[in-house]
Amino acid sequence: VEACARPGCPVCRCLASDARQYLASLLYEQVNDPDTRRRLRASWGFCNWHAWMLREVSDPAFGSAIMYEDFLRVAIHRFERGARRTGPRPGGPLGWLRRPRHRGGRPVPAEVYRRRAVCPGCRLTAEAETSYAEMALLFVDDPEFERAYEQSQGLCVPHAARALDLGAGTAAAPRLLARTLPKWAELRRDLQGFIGKHDHRKRQPFTEGESTAYLRAIEVVAGGPGLFGNDLRAGAGRRRRGGRGDRRPGGHGATRQAGPEIR
């Protein structure tokens, strides 16, 4: 309900807020905790999103330095160990990169990095994402939530899809969608108004909604800034597996499942 009063997708807002709280708690209370450090070593530190979000936490420098000194030490050790496993190293200290590779065609450190554990922050975010989507379904007919959601900008496309997946076969899913689609349609009208007023023959000023429509549309279609991963590594995987014809849709999380292409 509180997130509905803020701009953008309410679930995105909750997840971003949770991520900042998690990082703040870790920096101030768990930076030297053995279990926390072990989980972060297994994932080679935080993912790109959580790593750069550290800058948004109050006074992050000292705690971040402690953690990343350890992460860098472990990375150096893993690469040095990969070099030792190959035996003699002709061609200098990194000559091992030109020797026979680990099964799968990757040098040993690259294979270990590829199989790293999921970022602990992302694991918590994925669990919270499911809980928030389930909450929206559970309270879709609650008067307080209904009033708050009516005033919100609605769920983004990724989180609407997640809610529909979780609520498949229930009456709550179509009701939540019925309250979300009119918001997207209204945003589309703002976009059309903004586009149309760029015609030099028209002199009408942009409305407030029209002037911010493109930014709101980006979030509705793609989700909140930084929350969902890019397809850089997934694209590389597609090229290795099947070339340009092997198309797979992107999504939240580390695993991407094949699915039909919808036009």
C-alpha angles and dihedrals in degrees: 000000000000092000090053088067091060126077119270135016110346093218092051089051092051093048094049091049092048091050092054091048091049092051093046091051092047094049095048102035113017108032091112097032108127096218093048092048091048092053092048093049089053090055094042089244126302127334117259093266097050093040094057092040087067086080089065093058118093112263096352100162103089098043092042091050091053092051098043094047085059094044091050092048090053092047091052090048093050094050092045090050089051089054093050093051092063094059120219114023113215114191099038136299093319096043088112088077088070095050126089112303135229117272110287091044097272128117110252098258091049090053092049090048092049090053095046119137121263115272107269090228091055092048090056091044092053091052092047092047090058092047094050093047090049090049091054089053094045095051099034090118096038107118095224093048092043092055092046094047091049089060093045129087089245133235121318119243095261093051094042087054090048092051092048090050092051093044097045110146094015131107091233096069098060090043091054090047091049089057093046105047095063088057091054090047091052090050090051090054089053089052091050090050091050092049094045094051091060087075105111089223092064122077102182116126120241116261118233090254093051094049093056097034098102093054092047090047092053090055094044093053100035104024130239120332113285095353098110122050124245124246096241096112093033089055091052089051092052091052092051095045105042114345123236095329095064100087122178129174119244124238148158118299136024099291123070121194125208115250143163119288109241119204 
